Amino acid sequence: MNVTVMGAGGLGGYFGGLLARAGHRVTFVARGEHLDALRRQGGVHVHAVHGDFFAQAVAIGDPADGPTADLVLFAVKSFDTERAADSLSRTVGPQTAILSVQNGVENEDLLARRFGAERVLGGNVYLLATIRAPGVIEQSGGPRLLIFGEWRGGITDRTRRLEASLREAGVNGTASDDIVRDKWVKYALICAQAGMTALTRLPIGEIRDSPPTWAMYRRLLEEIVAVGRARGIGLDAAVVEKHLAMVAKLEPDYTSSMYYDLTHGKRLEIEALHGAAVRYGREANVPTPACESVYAALAPHDRRVQRTAAQTA
């Protein structure tokens, strides 16, 4: 396949590296020092739990400079979705599949409006990976699981072929017949985990040890499930209990990407996560006081980063 990776950060860099190592023609779209390093090296260095490797790949700053893709692995932050989609017009052909592995539940709809729902797949990634240094990806944990499916639903020949290609590359890829529901299941978990670790600036172990804080974690899960149900998503209370049981077993120092971004002065995906939940709740007349609290507390941090970036541009 010709694979274009939009967003060569931790997730895009890791999965793109695996696909390149397996023989697929991978083009990374990156920026700044990371782009320079990928070009200089002629590929990406990956330090992974299951073994380090180097994968040859092309790196570009503008997707228009690359080939028409068979697969676009869309891994930019949610606040960059529209900008990144605007740049893909020459990359997306009649047979291109666009697989979003982003946080939140709105990105695929934007891509479907832009390129047609028939081209869009949604994906959930369960993986810990970051840019360790320019041109270097570090995968430090997680089951390396990628659950994906047609945004319109159902299992197709395309998803089966992609599932086979991912597994051949060493990715634990699984095709889903209802990825919209699957995205909402993970959305509930992200809003709780990202919200509480970022809000408290503490890892999950200390959150679990504080009864009122652990209770708020539960309320965030419950609110997202209630909002999803009001929007016709097939969620039930079992989602909450399963998440809590799983999180109870996490290593006590486990945090989240939002925690990392907040403590490193980066933009937050607060609008795509808790902001979206608040908006959806108001539309459906479902109260979301916990989500509103997280949103109100963290939104100023994201705006401050944006102001600083605008002043230095």
N, C-alpha and C positions, 0 to 999 in steps of 0.2 A: 504494500500500500504506500501511496504518498500520504504522509501524516504531517499536518501542520499543528504545532502546539502553540496555542495562544495563551501566553502566560507561562514562562519557563521557570516558575518558582519551585517550591518543594514538590507539590503534586505533579505539575506538568513536567518538571525536570526528571523526576523519578520514573514516571510511566513512559515518558518520551524516550528516556534512556534505555529502558527495557525493550521497547519496540525497535529502537535503532539497533540494539545489540542482536536482536532476533532477525535482522536483515531488512527491516522496513526503511523506506527513505523518509527520514524525519527532518523537518525544518522547524527549528525553534524561533519563535518571535519573542524578542527580549529587548531590554533597554539598558543604557548606562554601562557601568563597569562589568555587569554580568554578560551583556551582549559582547563587549570587547573580549572578555576572557573566553567565551564560547567560540568566537571566531578565531582567536589566536591558537586555541587548542585543537580546533577542528572537531569539536564535540564536547561531551559533558563527562566529568568525573563524578561517580556516584559512590558514596560510602554508605553501605547498607548492612543491616543486621545479618543478612544471609550472604554476605560477600561483597567486596568492593569490585568495581569494574569501570572501564572507560568505554564509551560508545561514540563512534563517529557520527556526526550530524552537521547539518548546515545551520547557521544562525543568521537571522536578518532582523532589521529594525522595523520593516514595513512589510506586511503580508503580501502586498502587491508585487514585491520583488521575488516571490516564491512561486511554485507551481500550483496548478489547480489540485486541490486536495481530494483524496478519496475519503479521508477522515480528518475532521478538525477536532482536536482535543481542546475544548474551550475551558481554560482553567484560570482566567483572570478573576480578580476580586470583583464582588458584585457591583461595587460602585463604578467599575470600569466597563461594565457589560455593553452599554450603548456605544461608547467610544470604540471599543474593540470590534463590535458588530459592524460599525460604519466602515471599518478598514478592510472588511473581508469580501467586498464585492467581487474582486478578481480571483479570489481563492475558491469561492463556492461555485461549483459547476452543477449540472443537472443531476449527477449521481452522488454528490457530496453528502456525507452524514456529519452532522454537527453534534458532538457529545459534550454536553455541559456537565462538569463535575464540580460546580460551584455550590456555595452555601446559599440557603434560602429556597424559596419556592416560586419566585417571580421571573427568574432569568430565562427559563425555557420559553415562557409565554412571549417575552420580548423577542427572542430569537425566532420563534414561530411566526410572529407578525412580520418580521423582517424578511425571512427566507422561506417561509412555508412550513407548516407543521410536519409535513411529510419528510423533511430533512432533519428534524430535531429529535435527539435522544436525551433523556435525563440520566444522571448518574449520581450515586452515593459512593463516596470514598471513605474507607476506614483505614487510615494510615497516618503516621507521624513523620513528616518530612519538611525540611527547611533548606534555604540556601545557606550553606556553611561558610562559603567564601565565593567571590565571583568565579563562575564556571564550575562550582563544586556543590553537589546536592548531598545532604545527609539524611538518610532514612533511619530513624532511631527506634521505631516501634510500630505497633499496630498490626492487624492481620493481613495487610496488603490486599484488602477486599475491595472490589469494584462491582457494585450492583448497578445495572443499567437497563434501559428499555426504551421502546418507542414512546414518545410523549403522547401519542394518540392511543396508546395501549396495545396489548397483544404481543405475542411472540411472532417474529417474522423470520424469513430466510436471512435477512440482513443481520438481525441480532444474533442468530445462531452462528453465522460466519464470523462476526466480530468476537463473539464469545470464544470460538476456537482459536482465533488469531491471538487474543489476549492470553489465553492459557498457554499457547505455544511459546509466548514471550516471557512466561513466568509470572503473569498477573493472575491473581485469583479472581477471575471475572465470571459473573453470573448474570444471565439474562432474566429480566423480570417481566411479567405480563401486566403489571400495574405499578409503574415507576412513579406515578403521581402520588399514590398512597405511600409508597416507600420513601419518597422525598419528604412528605409530611411527618412520617415517623422519625426520620433523622432530624428534621427541622425542630421538632419538640425537644430532642436531646441537645441540639446545639444551643437553642435559646436558653436552656437551663444551665448547661455546662459553661458556655462562653459567658453568659450573663453573670453568673455568680462568681466565677473565678476572676473576671475582670472587675466586677463591682467591689469585691472584697480585697482584690490584689493578693489572693491566697490560693493555695492548691486545694484539691478536692478533699484531702485528708482532714484539713482544718475545718472545711465547710461541713463535712459529715459529723465532726466532733462537736459542733455548735448546734444544739437543737433548733433554735429559731431560724438559723441560716439554712439548715437542712430542710426545715419546713417550707421555707421560701423556694428552695430548689424544687420541691414537689409542686408548689403552687404554679410555678412557671410551666412545668410539664402539663399540669391539668388545664391551664389556660389555653395552651396551644392546641391540645386535644379538643377542647370545647369549641374553639374557633374553627378548627378543621372540620369538625362534625357539622357545624352551622353552614359550612361551605360545601357540604355534600361529600366530604372525604370519609371513607370507611374506617374510622378510628374508634377505639373503645378504651375503657379504663385499664385493660390489660397492657396497653402501650405504656402507661405510666408505671405500673408495677414492674414490668420487664426492664424498663430503663433504670429504675431505682435499684433493682437487684443487680444489674450489670455494673452500675456506677459504684455500688457498695464494694465491689471487688477490685476496683481500679487501684493502682499504686497510689499511695497517699500524696506523692509529689506531682501528680498529673494535673495539668492546667488546661489551656486551650489556646488556639491561634489568636483569639481576641485578647486574651491576657498578654500574650507575647507582643502583639501589636501595640497595646496600650502602654506596656512597660518599656517599649522601644521607640515611642514617639511616632508611631505610624498611624495611618488612617484606620478607622474601625468600620466593620460591616454592620454598624448599628441600625442603619436605615433598612437594610435588607432582612435583618433578623427581627429585633424587637419593634422597630418602627413599623414594619409590615404587619406584625401581629396586632399592634395597637390600631392601625388603620382597618384591618380586616374585622377586628372586634367591634369597632364603632359601626361599620357597615352592617354587621349581623346583629347588633345590639347585644353583644356578649361582653361582659365586664372583663377587663384585663389589668387589674391594679398592679400585679407584680411586674408584668411586662412594661407598664407605664413607668414604674419606679426605675427599672433598669434603663429604659430609654431616656428618661429625664436626667439621670445621673451621668450617663456616658456620652450622650449626644454632644455636649459642649467640648469634650476632648477631641472628637472627630472634627468639629468645626474649627477648633484652635489649630489643628494640624493643617487644615485646608488654608486658613488665613496665613499661616507661616509660609506655606509653599507658595502662595500667591505673591507674598511680599518679596520673596527671594527669587522669583522667576525672572 
